[in-house]
């Protein structure tokens, strides 16, 4: 009986952790992505080099990197290694890498 309770609690913890991870995933709506892409074309930035920073969704952008606002979108962007990176300014987490 004791192992059944332990296994049940462990299973519940795993399910709870999985749902939290899913809730933290940011999905960029297609219209937001289009707005960002169009704005980036009109307002190009110089690319910066950031050795040691992996350009992938979920990675963090260092505080020293200046982020730039996009009108009518809550996310910001910068250009690193010639790739436009969309960032959540509250967490500085990369939510999309535009190619």
Phi and psi in degrees as a GROMACS rama.xvg file:
@    title "Ramachandran Plot"
@    xaxis  label "Phi"
@    yaxis  label "Psi"
@TYPE xy
-61.9458  -41.1189  UNK-2
-69.0346  -30.9196  UNK-3
-64.3394  -42.7511  UNK-4
-65.5098  -44.5351  UNK-5
-61.7691  -45.9818  UNK-6
-63.3928  -38.6102  UNK-7
-64.8092  -43.937  UNK-8
-64.8198  -43.1338  UNK-9
-62.4031  -43.1892  UNK-10
-63.1424  -41.1775  UNK-11
-63.4588  -40.7794  UNK-12
-64.1753  -40.2783  UNK-13
-64.1482  -43.2697  UNK-14
-65.0862  -41.1141  UNK-15
-63.9713  -44.1133  UNK-16
-62.1318  -39.2008  UNK-17
-65.6158  -40.3133  UNK-18
-69.9648  -32.7956  UNK-19
-66.803  -42.2966  UNK-20
-63.0415  -39.4402  UNK-21
-66.5127  -39.8135  UNK-22
-66.0967  -28.0978  UNK-23
-80.3883  -11.8534  UNK-24
-73.3913  127.891  UNK-25
-96.181  128.805  UNK-26
-109.678  120.803  UNK-27
-84.5854  116.808  UNK-28
-63.7268  147.261  UNK-29
-54.5196  -38.9921  UNK-30
-68.8551  -32.0984  UNK-31
-67.5623  -43.2449  UNK-32
-62.1389  -41.5159  UNK-33
-62.8231  -44.376  UNK-34
-58.8975  -45.2445  UNK-35
-64.1919  -47.3253  UNK-36
-59.1362  -43.7051  UNK-37
-65.7365  -41.1656  UNK-38
-65.9562  -42.1969  UNK-39
-61.7851  -37.0113  UNK-40
-65.675  -38.0124  UNK-41
-77.7966  -29.4731  UNK-42
-124.344  64.8938  UNK-43
-65.2626  146.643  UNK-44
-113.773  154.27  UNK-45
-71.8378  139.515  UNK-46
-75.7931  143.262  UNK-47
-113.38  157.2  UNK-48
-99.8638  134.951  UNK-49
-135.061  82.3379  UNK-50
-59.0289  136.346  UNK-51
89.9324  -7.2716  UNK-52
-99.4  122.291  UNK-53
-85.8784  123.462  UNK-54
-86.6048  83.3034  UNK-55
-147.267  156.846  UNK-56
-57.3974  130.999  UNK-57
100.832  -18.8691  UNK-58
-74.1747  156.752  UNK-59
-100.371  145.839  UNK-60
-98.6178  128.344  UNK-61
-59.346  153.417  UNK-62
-58.2278  -29.9908  UNK-63
-69.962  -14.2948  UNK-64
-84.5215  125.663  UNK-65
-78.3451  128.063  UNK-66
-99.2046  150.062  UNK-67
-120.671  135.295  UNK-68
-75.2984  150.593  UNK-69
-117.405  123.794  UNK-70
-55.6178  137.321  UNK-71
67.3302  16.457  UNK-72
-133.236  137.653  UNK-73
-78.9672  -10.7371  UNK-74
-93.776  160.342  UNK-75
-121.866  172.531  UNK-76
-142.546  164.512  UNK-77
-152.592  170.513  UNK-78
-120.298  119.365  UNK-79
-124.029  128.234  UNK-80
49.9901  43.5271  UNK-81
63.6804  22.2582  UNK-82
-124.761  131.932  UNK-83
-79.1227  129.477  UNK-84
-119.189  124.493  UNK-85
-93.6068  129.477  UNK-86
-127.046  141.41  UNK-87
-79.8894  112.545  UNK-88
-66.2115  -23.8511  UNK-89
-68.6445  -35.306  UNK-90
-115.199  -11.2157  UNK-91
61.4948  28.5433  UNK-92
-93.9699  135.696  UNK-93
-70.1127  126.649  UNK-94
-109.196  -16.5517  UNK-95
-162.138  138.426  UNK-96
-112.378  117.753  UNK-97
-92.6525  132.076  UNK-98
